[in-house]
């Protein structure tokens, strides 16, 4: 079996995609695989699934794939583009990677399992990635999880800051007090840190908030007031909107 046919089977590629070339650098410990397709291939628009001919190709890109034995493996391809009458110029969906990713889907699945088993630095070492690349994979995994999360009401929220690492480095944490789950994390403890949470809620979710428990850190208070109507509550002005209540621990500070 030729090396191109072997990699086509290993990658699970189906027509019209095929492997056109494989370069093995034994000294450098690398395998580079190029993928292509026959001329005059028709594709579906990623927005409406209309069948269209190839218009042109984007710039050649590479994706990190699972290692071939001990060889670090990269896939290479110039993504085809179609000119949809309704949606304009669009890059077709690639079967081996999600849009905007620098890694194949199979590599991302392995990386997430490794990242769940150890810290980012350890995962980067095992996967032969930079720290930034490993953290990028964490952010993509969290984004997928957030996108798949069902929309639900959280009547009682907790907002607090937590120190991370060394020194005065903080993250903002929003939790669902009824379910005991973390709903949101953001760097620092500024008003803008908490603004991102409110901006992601639907009007119905914001209207369903009955109370927010937090310490009286002024940036947090400003964020709540900016996004939730009548945060004083019945005991502080006669309204009927969400209440902000200072926990006992915060009052003792």
PAVEXMAR-884969 format. One line per 8 residues: number of its first residue (from 1); their letters; for each residue x, y, z negated of N, C-alpha, C. Coordinates in steps of 0.02 Angstrom, whole numbers, plus 50000, padded with zeros to 5 digits. Layout:
<nodes>
NUM = a = X/Y/Z/X/Y/Z/X/Y/Z; ... .
</nodes>
This chain:
<nodes>
1 = xxxxxxxx = 50042/49940/50000/50000/50000/50000/50044/50063/50000; 50029/50111/50042/50068/50172/50046/50056/50214/49983; 50104/50259/49968/50097/50300/49908/50036/50346/49912; 50021/50371/49973/49962/50415/49979/49898/50378/49965; 49894/50316/49988/49833/50276/49976/49828/50257/49902; 49886/50243/49871/49886/50226/49800/49859/50285/49759; 49883/50345/49773/49860/50403/49734/49788/50420/49749; 49764/50406/49809/49694/50418/49824/49650/50375/49779 .
9 = xxxxxxxx = 49670/50313/49769/49632/50269/49724/49640/50290/49651; 49701/50309/49631/49712/50329/49562/49671/50392/49545; 49666/50438/49593/49629/50500/49580/49554/50492/49590; 49533/50436/49620/49462/50425/49632/49434/50470/49686; 49475/50491/49733/49452/50536/49786/49407/50499/49835; 49355/50533/49856/49309/50506/49906/49306/50554/49965; 49286/50527/50023/49281/50568/50083/49238/50630/50070; 49258/50687/50097/49310/50696/50147/49380/50705/50119 .
17 = xxxxxxxx = 49389/50705/50052/49454/50717/50024/49499/50656/50030; 49563/50669/50041/49612/50616/50044/49680/50643/50021; 49727/50599/50009/49795/50620/49991/49837/50621/50054; 49867/50678/50068/49906/50686/50130/49981/50678/50120; 50005/50686/50058/50077/50684/50047/50092/50675/49973; 50144/50638/49958/50168/50629/49890/50243/50638/49888; 50267/50682/49845/50339/50693/49835/50358/50670/49765; 50406/50626/49760/50429/50600/49695/50500/50624/49682 .
25 = xxxxxxxx = 50509/50662/49629/50575/50686/49608/50596/50647/49547; 50634/50593/49558/50653/50549/49503/50698/50585/49454; 50747/50623/49480/50793/50658/49436/50757/50710/49393; 50709/50745/49423/50672/50796/49387/50613/50770/49349; 50595/50706/49358/50539/50676/49321/50472/50705/49343; 50464/50718/49408/50402/50750/49432/50374/50711/49491; 50307/50713/49496/50271/50687/49555/50223/50742/49578; 50228/50762/49640/50184/50813/49669/50142/50781/49723 .
33 = xxxxxxxx = 50076/50791/49718/50028/50759/49762/49987/50813/49798; 49986/50809/49865/49947/50857/49905/49883/50825/49930; 49828/50862/49924/49763/50836/49945/49737/50878/50004; 49703/50845/50049/49676/50880/50108/49612/50846/50132; 49590/50868/50190/49528/50842/50219/49532/50847/50295; 49490/50809/50331/49492/50813/50404/49468/50881/50429; 49489/50899/50490/49462/50961/50519/49387/50957/50532; 49356/51015/50535/49284/51021/50549/49241/50987/50496 .
41 = xxxxxxxx = 49268/50982/50435/49228/50956/50380/49175/51006/50359; 49116/50981/50343/49062/51024/50319/49057/51016/50243; 49041/51073/50210/49038/51075/50137/48970/51104/50115; 48956/51098/50052/48895/51129/50026/48913/51192/49988; 48872/51244/49996/48881/51305/49959/48871/51290/49885; 48917/51311/49841/48910/51295/49769/48849/51329/49737; 48821/51380/49770/48764/51416/49741/48697/51387/49763; 48693/51363/49825/48628/51341/49850/48629/51272/49883 .
49 = xxxxxxxx = 48688/51241/49888/48695/51174/49916/48680/51170/49991; 48680/51227/50025/48671/51227/50097/48734/51198/50131; 48726/51154/50180/48782/51125/50215/48810/51175/50265; 48875/51187/50261/48907/51239/50302/48975/51214/50325; 48998/51239/50383/49065/51220/50406/49119/51257/50367; 49180/51231/50371/49236/51265/50338/49248/51332/50371; 49249/51385/50332/49264/51452/50359/49339/51464/50359; 49371/51454/50302/49444/51459/50296/49465/51426/50231 .
57 = xxxxxxxx = 49527/51437/50212/49552/51408/50150/49583/51463/50107; 49576/51455/50042/49609/51500/49996/49683/51483/49990; 49717/51522/49950/49788/51511/49939/49799/51443/49904; 49852/51408/49923/49866/51343/49892/49875/51351/49817; 49843/51306/49779/49847/51307/49706/49871/51239/49682; 49890/51237/49619/49911/51174/49588/49874/51163/49523; 49864/51099/49505/49830/51080/49444/49871/51027/49408; 49881/51035/49344/49915/50984/49305/49869/50924/49297 .
65 = xxxxxxxx = 49897/50864/49312/49859/50803/49307/49890/50757/49255; 49857/50701/49241/49886/50650/49198/49953/50628/49225; 49999/50613/49179/50065/50590/49201/50060/50525/49240; 50104/50518/49290/50112/50455/49327/50168/50417/49293; 50150/50370/49250/50199/50338/49205/50234/50394/49167; 50300/50401/49174/50335/50453/49137/50342/50517/49178; 50315/50520/49238/50325/50577/49283/50269/50629/49274; 50288/50690/49259/50240/50745/49256/50210/50755/49326 .
73 = xxxxxxxx = 50144/50757/49331/50110/50755/49396/50068/50818/49408; 50078/50849/49465/50039/50906/49486/50003/50890/49551; 49940/50912/49556/49902/50908/49619/49905/50975/49654; 49906/50974/49720/49910/51035/49760/49857/51033/49815; 49824/51089/49826/49775/51094/49880/49760/51167/49894; 49740/51180/49955/49714/51246/49974/49638/51240/49976; 49602/51268/49927/49530/51257/49923/49492/51285/49983; 49449/51245/50014/49408/51270/50070/49358/51322/50046 .
81 = xxxxxxxx = 49339/51366/50093/49288/51416/50079/49235/51413/50134; 49173/51430/50115/49118/51432/50162/49088/51503/50162; 49060/51522/50219/49027/51587/50224/48952/51575/50223; 48922/51580/50164/48850/51568/50156/48811/51630/50177; 48760/51622/50219/48720/51681/50239/48686/51715/50180; 48672/51676/50127/48637/51704/50069/48684/51728/50014; 48738/51691/50002/48781/51705/49945/48851/51729/49963; 48864/51737/50028/48928/51764/50049/48983/51712/50047 .
89 = xxxxxxxx = 49046/51736/50043/49103/51691/50044/49110/51656/49976; 49111/51591/49978/49116/51552/49916/49167/51495/49924; 49205/51484/49870/49250/51426/49869/49209/51364/49852; 49220/51309/49887/49182/51248/49874/49204/51218/49808; 49161/51177/49779/49178/51143/49717/49229/51088/49731; 49278/51082/49688/49330/51032/49695/49314/50973/49648; 49320/50912/49672/49299/50855/49631/49346/50839/49573; 49406/50867/49573/49454/50849/49521/49462/50902/49466 .
97 = xxxxxxxx = 49431/50960/49472/49441/51012/49422/49380/51058/49419; 49369/51087/49360/49316/51136/49352/49339/51204/49380; 49292/51248/49399/49311/51313/49425/49356/51351/49376; 49407/51386/49403/49452/51429/49366/49499/51391/49319; 49502/51325/49324/49547/51287/49281/49613/51275/49315; 49666/51272/49275/49733/51255/49301/49749/51181/49288; 49700/51144/49263/49711/51073/49246/49655/51032/49277; 49670/50969/49291/49617/50925/49315/49570/50908/49258 .
105 = xxxxxxxx = 49510/50886/49275/49461/50868/49223/49487/50810/49180; 49520/50761/49211/49546/50705/49173/49600/50728/49124; 49642/50775/49144/49694/50799/49099/49662/50838/49041; 49611/50879/49056/49578/50917/49003/49546/50870/48952; 49517/50815/48974/49486/50767/48927/49539/50738/48881; 49597/50719/48909/49651/50693/48867/49676/50747/48819; 49685/50808/48845/49712/50862/48803/49667/50878/48745; 49602/50878/48755/49554/50892/48701/49559/50839/48647 .
113 = xxxxxxxx = 49566/50775/48666/49573/50722/48617/49637/50731/48576; 49692/50750/48609/49755/50761/48573/49749/50822/48527; 49718/50875/48551/49711/50936/48511/49666/50925/48450; 49619/50879/48455/49577/50864/48397/49615/50823/48345; 49669/50789/48367/49707/50746/48321/49765/50781/48288; 49787/50838/48314/49843/50874/48284/49837/50948/48299; 49884/50988/48274/49880/51060/48284/49903/51078/48355; 49895/51142/48372/49910/51165/48440/49984/51154/48457 .
121 = xxxxxxxx = 50027/51168/48409/50099/51160/48422/50117/51087/48435; 50089/51042/48395/50102/50971/48405/50074/50946/48470; 50013/50967/48487/49982/50946/48550/50022/50972/48610; 50046/51033/48606/50086/51061/48660/50149/51020/48671; 50180/50998/48617/50240/50958/48623/50225/50890/48655; 50172/50857/48633/50155/50791/48659/50134/50794/48733; 50098/50847/48751/50072/50854/48819/50120/50889/48866; 50176/50912/48839/50226/50950/48878/50194/51012/48909 .
129 = xxxxxxxx = 50162/51051/48865/50131/51114/48884/50162/51170/48842; 50153/51231/48865/50171/51288/48823/50116/51298/48771; 50132/51337/48718/50082/51351/48667/50022/51387/48698; 50034/51434/48744/49980/51471/48776/49936/51425/48818; 49966/51377/48853/49926/51330/48893/49883/51286/48849; 49911/51263/48793/49871/51221/48747/49814/51261/48717; 49827/51324/48698/49773/51365/48670/49720/51381/48723; 49742/51390/48785/49694/51401/48840/49646/51342/48846 .
137 = xxxxxxxx = 49672/51281/48838/49629/51222/48841/49579/51220/48782; 49602/51243/48724/49556/51248/48666/49500/51296/48682; 49516/51354/48709/49465/51404/48724/49416/51379/48776; 49439/51342/48826/49394/51315/48876/49348/51263/48845; 49375/51221/48800/49333/51170/48768/49279/51202/48725; 49298/51255/48688/49249/51290/48646/49196/51323/48690; 49217/51352/48746/49169/51383/48792/49119/51333/48819; 49142/51272/48836/49096/51221/48859/49047/51201/48804 .
145 = xxxxxxxx = 49073/51196/48743/49029/51178/48688/48977/51231/48674; 48998/51295/48677/48950/51349/48666/48897/51351/48721; 48918/51338/48783/48870/51339/48839/48818/51283/48832; 48840/51226/48804/48794/51169/48797/48751/51173/48734; 48767/51220/48691/48732/51226/48627/48660/51250/48638; 48610/51217/48609/48541/51239/48619/48528/51306/48584; 48485/51346/48614/48465/51409/48584/48420/51396/48524; 48438/51422/48466/48398/51410/48406/48400/51472/48362 .
153 = xxxxxxxx = 48350/51477/48319/48347/51533/48272/48388/51519/48210; 48421/51570/48184/48460/51564/48123/48436/51619/48076; 48384/51606/48037/48355/51659/47994/48403/51686/47942; 48447/51644/47915/48489/51665/47859/48563/51655/47879; 48597/51711/47886/48667/51710/47909/48714/51730/47853; 48775/51704/47856/48829/51725/47812/48885/51754/47854; 48912/51810/47833/48967/51843/47868/49024/51852/47819; 49084/51832/47837/49141/51839/47791/49205/51842/47833 .
161 = xxxxxxxx = 49259/51866/47801/49324/51863/47833/49366/51811/47798; 49410/51779/47837/49456/51729/47810/49527/51747/47832; 49574/51737/47787/49644/51749/47805/49671/51687/47841; 49712/51698/47892/49743/51644/47929/49818/51657/47934; 49857/51606/47932/49930/51614/47939/49958/51653/47879; 50010/51690/47893/50044/51729/47841/50026/51803/47847; 50028/51837/47791/50015/51908/47791/49941/51924/47796; 49926/51987/47811/49857/52011/47814/49827/52001/47883 .
169 = xxxxxxxx = 49820/51938/47903/49790/51921/47967/49723/51889/47953; 49670/51916/47983/49602/51894/47966/49565/51869/48028; 49516/51827/48017/49465/51811/48067/49397/51823/48037; 49350/51841/48079/49280/51851/48058/49242/51786/48070; 49204/51764/48019/49166/51701/48023/49092/51716/48011; 49050/51692/48058/48978/51696/48049/48952/51624/48041; 48914/51611/47989/48890/51543/47976/48814/51542/47968; 48785/51486/47984/48714/51473/47972/48708/51445/47902 .
177 = xxxxxxxx = 48679/51484/47856/48677/51464/47786/48631/51405/47773; 48581/51395/47815/48535/51339/47805/48565/51273/47830; 48599/51275/47888/48627/51214/47917/48699/51202/47894; 48731/51252/47866/48800/51244/47845/48849/51237/47903; 48835/51272/47958/48877/51268/48017/48909/51335/48034; 48968/51333/48063/49001/51394/48087/48973/51411/48156; 48946/51471/48164/48915/51491/48226/48960/51535/48269; 49010/51566/48239/49049/51615/48277/49114/51630/48241 .
185 = xxxxxxxx = 49168/51638/48280/49233/51659/48254/49260/51714/48298; 49295/51762/48268/49326/51816/48306/49388/51840/48270; 49436/51865/48307/49496/51892/48277/49480/51956/48238; 49520/51967/48185/49517/52028/48144/49452/52033/48105; 49443/52089/48071/49381/52100/48032/49355/52170/48046; 49353/52188/48110/49329/52253/48131/49255/52249/48149; 49226/52308/48161/49157/52308/48183/49150/52272/48251; 49199/52283/48294/49198/52250/48360/49203/52174/48354 .
193 = xxxxxxxx = 49235/52150/48300/49239/52077/48290/49170/52046/48282; 49127/52081/48245/49059/52056/48233/49011/52075/48289; 49026/52130/48324/48983/52151/48379/48975/52096/48431; 49029/52057/48442/49026/52005/48493/48974/51952/48478; 48961/51939/48413/48910/51890/48396/48841/51915/48413; 48826/51977/48393/48759/52004/48407/48746/52009/48481; 48798/52028/48519/48788/52037/48592/48770/51971/48626; 48790/51914/48598/48776/51850/48630/48707/51823/48613 .
201 = xxxxxxxx = 48671/51854/48566/48605/51830/48546/48551/51855/48593; 48498/51816/48600/48440/51838/48638/48398/51884/48593; 48354/51924/48622/48310/51966/48580/48270/51925/48530; 48248/51865/48549/48210/51823/48503/48253/51800/48445; 48317/51784/48459/48362/51763/48405/48375/51820/48356; 48385/51880/48383/48397/51937/48338/48335/51951/48296; 48276/51946/48328/48214/51959/48291/48201/51907/48237; 48229/51847/48246/48217/51793/48197/48262/51795/48137 .
209 = xxxxxxxx = 48309/51841/48134/48354/51847/48077/48318/51882/48020; 48316/51849/47963/48281/51876/47904/48329/51906/47853; 48389/51879/47847/48436/51903/47797/48507/51888/47818; 48552/51934/47800/48623/51925/47814/48660/51934/47748; 48694/51882/47725/48733/51885/47663/48806/51899/47680; 48834/51951/47650/48904/51970/47665/48928/52017/47610; 48995/52025/47607/49021/52076/47562/49010/52145/47595; 49022/52196/47558/49006/52263/47583/49064/52295/47621 .
217 = xxxxxxxx = 49100/52256/47660/49152/52282/47704/49119/52326/47756; 49136/52389/47757/49100/52439/47797/49095/52422/47871; 49148/52398/47904/49140/52381/47975/49087/52328/47987; 49079/52280/47941/49026/52231/47949/48957/52263/47940; 48951/52306/47892/48887/52340/47881/48868/52381/47943; 48917/52415/47972/48903/52455/48032/48881/52410/48090; 48913/52353/48097/48894/52307/48151/48823/52282/48143; 48804/52264/48082/48736/52239/48070/48686/52295/48084 .
225 = xxxxxxxx = 48700/52355/48059/48654/52411/48070/48647/52428/48143; 48700/52419/48181/48698/52438/48252/48656/52389/48294; 48649/52327/48270/48617/52277/48312/48551/52249/48284; 48539/52259/48219/48477/52233/48190/48436/52292/48164; 48373/52292/48180/48329/52346/48158/48313/52340/48084; 48310/52397/48049/48288/52401/47980/48324/52351/47935; 48389/52362/47926/48428/52314/47886/48423/52328/47811; 48385/52379/47791/48379/52391/47719/48333/52342/47685 .
233 = xxxxxxxx = 48281/52317/47721/48235/52268/47693/48183/52301/47649; 48135/52262/47624/48079/52289/47586/48100/52326/47523; 48154/52305/47491/48172/52336/47428/48214/52399/47437; 48231/52418/47498/48277/52474/47508/48252/52521/47561; 48190/52537/47560/48166/52584/47609/48099/52566/47637; 48071/52510/47616/48003/52494/47635/47996/52458/47701; 48051/52441/47736/48045/52408/47800/48033/52334/47792; 48030/52299/47848/48017/52228/47846/48066/52190/47889 .
241 = xxxxxxxx = 48123/52220/47906/48172/52187/47949/48221/52148/47907; 48277/52126/47938/48327/52086/47903/48357/52124/47844; 48370/52089/47790/48401/52119/47732/48475/52103/47731; 48516/52150/47710/48586/52137/47696/48594/52133/47622; 48622/52079/47598/48628/52069/47526/48701/52054/47509; 48724/52088/47457/48794/52079/47435/48797/52019/47388; 48838/51968/47405/48843/51910/47361/48872/51930/47293; 48857/51888/47242/48882/51902/47174/48958/51905/47174 .
249 = xxxxx = 48991/51861/47212/49065/51862/47211/49092/51927/47238; 49057/51955/47288/49080/52017/47317/49071/52075/47268; 49016/52073/47229/49004/52127/47182/49055/52128/47125; 49084/52069/47111/49132/52067/47055/49201/52091/47076; 49212/52106/47140/49279/52127/47162/49295/52196/47136 .
</nodes>
